[in-house]
Structures are given as structure tokens and as C-alpha cells.
Amino acid sequence: MLDQLSADQDLDARAEQYVRARAAAGEAERARLRDDFIRSSLAFAGRLASRYYGRGEPAEDLDQVARIGLIKTINRYDASRGSFTAFAVVTIRGELRRHFRDHTWGVHVPRRMQDLGLDLNRATGTLAARFARVPTDDELAGFLGVGEADVRAARASLAAYLPVSLNRQLDVVEEAEFGDLFGAADPSLAAVDDRAAMTRLLLRMPQRDRRLLALRYWGNLTQTEIAEQFGVSQMQISRLLARALAWLRTALLTDTVPPWPGATDEPEVRVVLYSGPGRLRHARVYGEIDRDNAAELRARLLAALCAGRPTTMVVDLTGVPSMDAAGLSALVAVHTAAHGRGVRLRVVGAAPHLAGLMGAIGLGFLLRPTGQ
């Protein structure tokens, strides 16, 4: 200790001599004096660097960092502000700590957490010696003057100082890596191809059937609840679901996608017109009526209403197994147009559930038995 104190005093004396000599020297002589002073002070920088040996960094690297701190000290030293040794200790230690913060952490951690982690280690040792037990987070927070959340965050940050590689070989199992200990088989991976195929097939289905499947299997609605939304019977929903699922099952198990059931080159809805006695116009409708083709039905019936100036128009729904709210809306539009033109509109052949829906929306008076 006395030898070190003497060396520090000697360094302060040499620093004063350097400052005086530098003030009286020319530019070239100043460079030589600076180099000489740096060489004579390297031992001092080495002593400070040795205090950080054994912390995972090569001693040669720490010596170089300490020497950089020494050079910065000499370049910025102002004799009027006090001891050169004190200034050098602060500057060199700062360089060494900055080196550890910036180069030795395996994962980027904010500097505040790095510094707090180091303080946490020292505080843990101090309080453990005082209490003869491991201190609690509350005690550590009070000692450091921070919150408990900061103590926990600092402790977690310390784990990032020397992360372990997942490719590190295990000693207990031959040809095994550390990463093999984590994770487990994911059974859902086997279904990735099926999900992708299902997505493509759903996009090839009619919009109504996609919506039907979504309400049943994603919306968890019952067939009765879906029927209320579509304006059809529960039996009709059951039939549509069975048809869609059968098509999906066949498409998933074959290499070629089969055509959608009922898909033809003809329109999805057909209206066959013929004239009756007098000025009677008869329109027979075929196909399932939904929001995708209801506009076509409305247009054809309105065209039939306007052609030939009939006095009575009969819409035959015998060939219509189902009709949703959009189809009913088309019938309302046709009834409104017929009333405005003075044409009597009659509806025959409606299925029982469809007749019930027409009665519910106020169109029941249009219904007539088939043949009338």
C-alpha cells in the first residue's frame, strides 16, 4: 500500500513536470514529452486494468482499454483542477466499465439496467452478510433506492450477460445439443397441408355456402338459428350443409377438384314464361333463390310484367326448393311494380316453409293453390 501511495505521488509529480515542460516547449517537443509521459505511466494503467481480470475478457484487451483511458486523461488533464492520479483513476475506470457494457453482454441491455445489475450484485453480498440470509427484493430495492420492479428487471438483465448457445454440445448425451432440450413435437404441423387445401377449396365454393359453413362451424350457430338468418327451413339448411361437406370431403381426397354440385352452363335461376287464356302471363321459376341470383329473378319477372301488358301474372314456385330473404325481397319488388301497373299478381306452388315466410312479411294474400 505504501509503495502504491508513493507511486501515485510520483505520478502526480511527473504530471506537474510534464505540464510545466509542455507549456515552455514547441510543437514537436510537446509531442515527444507527451509520448514519454504516456510510456512512463503505462504501469499505472496496467494496475487499474488488473483489477478487472478474470471477468471473461482477455487481459490484453483490458490493458489496451486502460491505456486508451490513460491517453484520454493526459489529453484532457488540467493541472488547475486537482490531482492527475485522481482524474486518471476516474477516466480509466470509466473506459473499462464502458468496455464491459458495450462488448461483453451477449444481448443488448440498456445501460441503466447493466449498471443496476452490477449494483444489485454488490448490494446482495452486503445485505447477505448483514442479515445472514438472502435479502428479499423489497430489502434490495430499499437499499438501492429503486422500485422492486427495477430489481427484478436488473436480475433478469444479468442473465443476458453470458447467454448459452443452443448449439452447445451436451456432456451427458452424445451428439446432442442444448437446444434439443427445449420444445416438443407440434401435432398441428401435420395439418398444415390440409388447412391450406381447405382454404383453397372454400374460396371455390359459392358465397352462400361459405357463409353457411362459417356460421355453423366458426359461429357455432345451430341449424335452426342459421335457417332464421337465411329465411329457409332447418331441413333446407341441413341439406345444404350435407352437400357442402360431401363436396369438401371428395375434393380433399382426390387429385382433381370436382365441379360444384348442380353447377351447369345454365343460369342458377331459370324463369320460363308462357301465356295463358286472355291476358294471363305465367312465369315458372326453377332453382334455389338467394342473394347471389335474386337480382336476376327480379329483373326477369319485371321484364315479363312489362311485356305484353298482362292483366294477371302467376308466379309458379314449384321448382324452387328454397328462397332466402333476398328472394323474398325480389317478390316484394315485383308485387309493388305489378300493383303500380294494375296487374294482379298471384303466387302458386310455394313450399310450406316458403309460404309461411311470405305470410310473415305480409305477402300471404298473393298465395293461391296450384291450378288457380
C-alpha positions in Angstrom: 0.0 0.0 0.0 2.9 2.4 0.9 4.6 1.5 -2.4 1.4 2.2 -4.3 0.9 5.6 -2.5 4.4 6.5 -3.3 4.0 5.6 -6.9 0.8 7.7 -7.2 2.6 10.7 -5.6 5.5 10.2 -8.0 3.0 10.1 -10.9 1.4 13.4 -9.7 4.9 14.9 -9.5 5.8 13.8 -13.0 2.4 15.2 -14.3 3.3 18.6 -12.9 6.7 18.4 -14.5 5.1 17.4 -17.8 2.6 20.3 -17.7 5.4 22.9 -17.0 7.7 21.5 -19.6 4.9 21.3 -22.2 4.0 24.9 -21.6 7.5 26.1 -22.5 8.1 23.7 -25.4 7.5 23.9 -29.1 5.0 21.8 -31.1 7.5 19.0 -31.9 8.9 18.9 -28.4 5.3 18.7 -27.0 4.6 15.5 -28.9 7.9 14.0 -27.6 7.1 15.0 -24.0 3.6 13.5 -24.3 4.9 10.2 -25.6 7.4 10.0 -22.8 4.8 10.7 -20.2 2.5 8.1 -21.6 5.2 5.4 -21.6 6.2 6.2 -18.0 2.5 5.9 -16.9 1.7 2.6 -18.5 2.4 0.7 -15.3 -0.3 2.8 -13.5 -2.9 1.9 -16.2 -1.9 -1.7 -16.0 -2.6 -1.8 -12.3 -6.1 -0.5 -12.8 -6.7 -2.9 -15.6 -5.6 -5.9 -13.4 -8.5 -5.3 -11.0 -10.9 -6.4 -13.8 -9.0 -9.5 -14.8 -10.9 -12.8 -14.6 -14.3 -11.4 -15.7 -14.4 -13.1 -19.0 -12.3 -10.6 -21.0 -8.7 -11.2 -22.1 -6.2 -9.4 -20.0 -4.5 -8.0 -23.1 -7.8 -6.3 -24.2 -8.3 -4.8 -20.8 -4.7 -3.4 -20.8 -5.4 -1.8 -24.1 -8.6 -0.2 -22.9 -6.9 1.1 -19.8 -4.1 2.6 -21.9 -6.8 4.4 -24.1 -8.2 5.8 -20.9 -4.7 7.0 -19.9 -4.2 8.8 -23.2 -7.6 10.5 -22.8 -6.6 11.5 -19.3 -3.3 13.1 -20.5 -5.0 14.8 -23.4 -7.7 16.4 -21.1 -5.7 17.0 -17.9 -5.9 20.5 -16.4 -3.5 21.0 -13.6 -5.6 23.7 -12.1 -8.4 21.2 -11.3 -6.5 18.9 -9.0 -4.6 15.6 -8.8 -3.7 13.9 -12.0 -3.9 10.5 -10.4 -7.5 11.0 -9.2 -8.5 12.2 -12.6 -6.8 9.2 -14.3 -8.5 6.7 -12.0 -11.9 8.1 -12.8 -11.3 8.2 -16.5 -9.6 4.8 -16.9 -12.2 3.0 -14.8 -14.9 4.6 -16.9 -13.3 3.3 -20.0 -13.1 -0.2 -18.5 -16.7 -0.2 -17.4 -17.8 1.1 -20.7 -15.9 -1.7 -22.4 -17.7 -4.3 -20.3 -21.1 -2.7 -21.0 -20.6 -2.5 -24.8 -18.7 -5.6 -25.6 -19.3 -8.3 -23.1 -23.1 -8.6 -23.0 -24.4 -11.3 -25.2 -27.8 -9.5 -25.6 -28.3 -5.8 -25.8 -29.4 -4.5 -22.4 -30.0 -0.8 -21.6 -27.0 0.7 -19.7 -29.2 1.7 -16.8 -30.1 -2.0 -16.3 -26.4 -3.0 -16.7 -25.3 -0.6 -14.0 -28.2 -1.5 -11.8 -27.3 -5.2 -12.2 -23.8 -4.6 -11.0 -25.0 -2.6 -8.1 -27.5 -5.4 -7.4 -24.7 -8.0 -7.1 -22.8 -5.8 -4.6 -25.9 -5.0 -2.6 -26.9 -8.7 -2.4 -23.5 -9.5 -0.9 -23.6 -6.6 1.5 -27.1 -7.4 2.8 -26.5 -11.1 2.9 -23.5 -10.5 5.2 -25.6 -8.1 7.3 -28.7 -10.3 7.7 -27.0 -13.7 7.5 -29.6 -14.7 4.8 -30.5 -13.9 1.2 -32.1 -10.4 1.1 -35.6 -10.0 -0.3 -36.4 -7.9 -3.3 -38.0 -5.3 -1.0 -34.9 -5.0 1.1 -32.7 -4.7 -2.1 -34.9 -2.1 -3.5 -34.8 -0.1 -0.3 -31.0 -0.4 -0.1 -30.5 0.7 -3.7 -33.3 3.4 -3.7 -35.2 1.9 -6.6 -38.5 0.0 -7.1 -39.0 -3.7 -6.7 -39.8 -3.9 -10.4 -36.4 -2.4 -11.2 -34.7 -5.0 -9.0 -36.5 -7.9 -10.9 -35.7 -6.3 -14.3 -32.0 -5.9 -13.3 -31.8 -9.6 -12.2 -33.3 -10.7 -15.5 -30.9 -8.5 -17.3 -27.9 -10.2 -15.6 -29.0 -13.5 -17.3 -28.2 -11.9 -20.7 -24.6 -11.3 -19.8 -23.3 -14.7 -20.9 -26.1 -16.4 -22.8 -25.7 -20.1 -23.6 -25.7 -21.2 -27.2 -28.4 -23.6 -28.2 -25.8 -25.4 -30.3 -23.6 -26.2 -27.3 -22.9 -29.9 -27.1 -24.3 -31.8 -24.1 -21.9 -33.8 -22.0 -24.4 -36.4 -20.8 -25.9 -37.3 -24.2 -23.6 -37.9 -27.2 -24.3 -35.9 -30.4 -27.0 -33.9 -28.7 -27.2 -30.1 -28.4 -28.6 -27.9 -25.7 -31.4 -26.7 -27.9 -32.7 -30.3 -28.1 -33.9 -30.0 -24.5 -36.5 -27.3 -25.5 -39.7 -27.6 -27.3 -41.8 -30.6 -28.2 -43.5 -32.1 -31.3 -46.3 -29.9 -32.6 -49.1 -32.1 -33.7 -50.8 -29.3 -35.6 -47.9 -29.2 -38.1 -49.3 -32.3 -39.7 -52.5 -30.5 -40.5 -50.8 -27.5 -42.3 -51.2 -29.0 -45.8 -54.9 -29.9 -45.1 -55.6 -26.3 -43.8 -54.0 -24.8 -47.0 -56.0 -27.2 -49.2 -59.2 -26.4 -47.3 -58.7 -22.7 -47.7 -58.3 -23.0 -51.5 -61.4 -25.2 -51.7 -63.5 -22.8 -49.6 -62.7 -20.0 -52.0 -64.1 -22.1 -54.8 -67.4 -22.5 -53.1 -70.4 -20.2 -53.7 -70.5 -17.3 -51.2 -73.7 -18.5 -49.7 -72.3 -21.9 -48.8 -69.1 -20.4 -47.4 -71.2 -18.2 -45.2 -73.3 -21.2 -44.1 -70.2 -23.1 -43.1 -68.8 -20.1 -41.2 -72.0 -19.6 -39.2 -72.2 -23.3 -38.3 -68.5 -24.2 -37.5 -67.0 -20.8 -36.6 -70.0 -19.0 -35.3 -71.3 -22.2 -33.5 -74.9 -21.4 -34.5 -77.5 -24.2 -34.6 -79.1 -25.2 -37.9 -82.3 -23.5 -36.7 -80.6 -20.2 -35.9 -78.9 -20.3 -39.4 -82.3 -21.1 -41.0 -83.7 -17.9 -39.4 -80.9 -15.8 -40.9 -81.3 -17.4 -44.3 -85.1 -17.3 -44.3 -85.4 -21.0 -45.0 -86.3 -24.2 -43.1 -84.0 -26.1 -40.8 -84.3 -29.1 -43.1 -83.0 -27.0 -46.0 -80.0 -25.9 -44.0 -79.3 -29.5 -43.1 -79.4 -30.4 -46.8 -77.1 -27.6 -47.8 -74.6 -28.4 -45.1 -74.5 -32.1 -46.1 -74.0 -31.1 -49.7 -71.1 -28.7 -48.9 -69.4 -31.2 -46.6 -69.7 -34.0 -49.1 -68.1 -31.9 -51.8 -65.3 -30.8 -49.5 -64.6 -34.4 -48.4 -64.4 -35.6 -52.0 -62.3 -32.7 -53.1 -59.8 -33.3 -50.3 -59.4 -37.0 -51.1 -59.0 -36.6 -54.9 -56.3 -35.1 -57.1 -58.7 -33.1 -59.2 -61.4 -30.8 -57.7 -64.9 -32.0 -58.7 -67.4 -29.5 -60.0 -69.7 -27.9 -57.5 -73.0 -29.9 -57.2 -75.6 -28.6 -59.5 -73.2 -26.3 -61.4 -74.1 -26.2 -65.1 -73.7 -23.9 -68.0 -77.2 -22.7 -67.5 -78.0 -19.9 -65.1 -78.6 -20.8 -61.4 -82.1 -19.5 -61.7 -84.4 -20.0 -64.7 -87.7 -18.3 -65.5 -89.9 -20.0 -68.1 -92.6 -17.8 -69.5 -95.8 -18.8 -71.3 -99.1 -17.1 -71.9 -102.5 -18.4 -70.7 -106.0 -17.6 -71.8 -106.8 -13.9 -72.2 -104.1 -11.7 -71.0 -102.7 -14.1 -68.4 -98.9 -14.3 -68.1 -97.5 -17.4 -66.4 -93.8 -17.4 -65.1 -92.4 -20.7 -63.8 -89.3 -20.3 -61.7 -86.6 -23.0 -61.2 -83.6 -23.1 -58.9 -82.6 -22.0 -55.4 -83.1 -18.3 -54.9 -80.5 -16.5 -52.7 -78.8 -13.1 -52.6 -76.4 -14.1 -55.5 -79.2 -14.6 -58.0 -82.2 -12.7 -56.5 -81.4 -9.6 -58.6 -81.6 -11.8 -61.8 -85.0 -13.2 -60.7 -86.4 -9.7 -60.0 -85.2 -8.5 -63.4 -86.7 -11.4 -65.3 -90.1 -11.1 -63.6 -90.2 -7.4 -64.1 -89.4 -7.8 -67.8 -92.2 -10.4 -68.0 -94.6 -8.0 -66.2 -93.8 -5.2 -68.7 -94.0 -7.3 -71.8 -97.5 -7.7 -73.5 -99.4 -5.7 -70.9 -100.9 -8.7 -69.0 -103.8 -8.2 -66.6 -102.8 -11.2 -64.4 -99.4 -12.7 -63.7 -98.9 -16.0 -62.0 -95.5 -16.8 -60.5 -95.1 -20.6 -60.1 -92.6 -21.5 -57.4 -93.0 -25.3 -57.7 -89.4 -25.6 -58.9 -87.9 -23.5 -56.1 -86.7 -25.7 -53.2 -85.5 -22.7 -51.2 -85.6 -19.0 -51.1 -83.8 -16.6 -48.7 -84.6 -13.0 -47.7 -83.1 -11.6 -50.9 -85.5 -13.7 -53.0 -88.5 -12.6 -50.9 -87.4 -9.0 -51.4 -87.4 -9.6 -55.1 -91.0 -10.8 -54.9 -91.9 -7.7 -52.9 -90.4 -5.5 -55.7 -92.4 -7.4 -58.3 -95.6 -7.1 -56.3 -95.0 -3.3 -55.9 -94.4 -2.9 -59.7 -97.5 -5.1 -60.5 -99.7 -3.0 -58.2 -98.5 0.2 -59.9 -99.4 -1.2 -63.4 -102.7 -2.5 -62.3 -101.7 -6.2 -62.8 -103.0 -8.9 -60.4 -100.1 -10.9 -59.1 -100.5 -14.5 -57.9 -98.0 -17.0 -56.4 -98.6 -20.7 -56.6 -96.6 -23.8 -55.8 -94.7 -22.3 -52.8 -93.2 -24.9 -50.4 -94.8 -24.8 -46.9 -91.9 -23.1 -45.3 -91.7 -20.6 -48.1 -95.4 -19.9 -47.8 -95.0 -19.3 -44.1 -92.3 -16.8 -44.7 -94.4 -15.0 -47.3 -97.2 -14.8 -44.7 -94.9 -13.4 -42.1 -93.8 -10.5 -44.3 -97.3 -9.7 -45.5 -97.4 -11.4 -48.9 -99.7 -14.3 -47.8 -102.6 -12.8 -49.8 -100.7 -13.5 -53.0 -100.7 -17.2 -52.4 -103.0 -19.4 -54.4 -103.3 -23.2 -54.7 -101.6 -24.7 -57.7 -104.0 -24.6 -60.7 -105.8 -21.4 -59.8 
